[in-house]
Structure formats: structure tokens, C-alpha cells
Amino acid sequence: MNWQPPSSPPKPYDRVWLKTSTGRETTGYFNSGGEWVFNCRRVAAEKPIVLGWRA
């Protein structure tokens, strides 16, 4: 599965893999408010930017 740009997000609350600006990959989802949510607290604490996602 190829990485998709964050400008075309998945359906809200579908869990996907996220590639971040810190070079890490983690699971997360796109909420109905239009924000990316990281499932890993360590990654979320760094407040990274989502560079891509894949199912």
C-alpha cells in the first residue's frame, strides 16, 4: 500500500499508519473535527506533522 498525502485523509476514525515529520511511523486516525490523532503518546508529545498515511 502506498503512502497517501494528508490532504486526502481517510474516513473519520479509520485507524491507519501515519508517517510523521520526526521520521517515526505510528498508528492514528483522522477525527470528525479535521485533526489527526496519534495512538502513541510519545509520538503525540512531540507534536509532529503528518506527512502521509496508509491503510
PLY file of the C-alpha trace (Angstrom):
ply
format ascii 1.0
element vertex 55
property float x
property float y
property float z
element edge 54
property int vertex1
property int vertex2
end_header
0.00 0.00 0.00
1.40 3.39 -0.98
1.56 6.44 1.26
-1.29 8.87 0.70
-0.93 12.64 1.19
-2.55 14.12 4.32
-4.53 16.46 2.07
-6.73 13.47 1.13
-7.47 11.96 4.56
-9.15 8.61 5.22
-12.70 8.27 6.53
-13.04 9.65 10.08
-11.98 7.21 12.80
-10.45 4.63 10.44
-7.19 3.51 12.06
-4.25 3.98 9.68
-0.46 4.12 9.74
0.93 7.66 9.89
4.34 8.91 8.73
5.45 11.93 10.77
7.82 14.85 10.36
10.03 13.37 13.12
10.70 10.29 10.99
8.53 7.98 13.06
5.62 5.82 11.95
2.69 5.11 14.26
-0.99 4.31 14.12
-3.60 7.00 14.39
-6.80 8.32 12.89
-8.43 11.42 11.42
-11.25 12.64 13.68
-14.51 14.29 12.63
-13.11 17.68 13.70
-10.48 17.50 10.96
-7.48 16.74 13.20
-5.01 13.86 13.13
-4.87 11.88 16.39
-1.83 9.74 17.27
-2.35 6.50 19.22
1.19 6.62 20.67
1.59 9.14 23.49
5.34 9.50 22.91
4.85 10.47 19.29
1.92 12.77 20.15
4.06 14.56 22.77
6.47 15.63 20.01
3.57 17.35 18.16
4.73 16.17 14.72
3.21 16.99 11.36
1.62 14.14 9.39
3.48 13.68 6.09
1.45 10.71 4.86
-0.85 7.86 5.77
-1.67 4.34 4.58
-4.29 1.75 5.46
0 1
1 2
2 3
3 4
4 5
5 6
6 7
7 8
8 9
9 10
10 11
11 12
12 13
13 14
14 15
15 16
16 17
17 18
18 19
19 20
20 21
21 22
22 23
23 24
24 25
25 26
26 27
27 28
28 29
29 30
30 31
31 32
32 33
33 34
34 35
35 36
36 37
37 38
38 39
39 40
40 41
41 42
42 43
43 44
44 45
45 46
46 47
47 48
48 49
49 50
50 51
51 52
52 53
53 54
